[in-house]
């Protein structure tokens, strides 16, 4: 049951991204921004139905990350897996993937909002998400080293 509650933020971000995608598609717009340059300026426009592609990609990533979360033995590890540390390493990886999943779903919601021109897409915020993912991975493994 505890694992279910940890999934709620990622699911809410994913559902919100689909809601924004549907709002964009059925809105009164004829074109939506599809690509932003490094300054956050729009450099390509497209049809409103393409706004649903971002949430669809997010759903595929959610499924892939969930599969890895439930099958941590298929992940790559910076430590050797032994009988003594197997459960602890797998548990740690599942937690890290759960945090990454929340951040990735939040990033896709942010980008979908940017496509709907609700928020301004900023490369700094995208980089902040990337650094947050790196931080989760590094602190997760440093905690692993402390527990040895």
Secondary structure, 3 states (H helix, E strand, C coil): CHHHHHHHHHHHHHHHHHHHHHHHHCCCCCCEEEEECCCCCEEEEECHHHHHHHHHHHHHHHHHHHHHHHCHHHCCCCCCCCCCCHHHHHHHHHHHHHHHHHHHHHHHHHHHHHHCCCCCCCHHHHHHHHHHHHHHHHHHHHHHHHCC
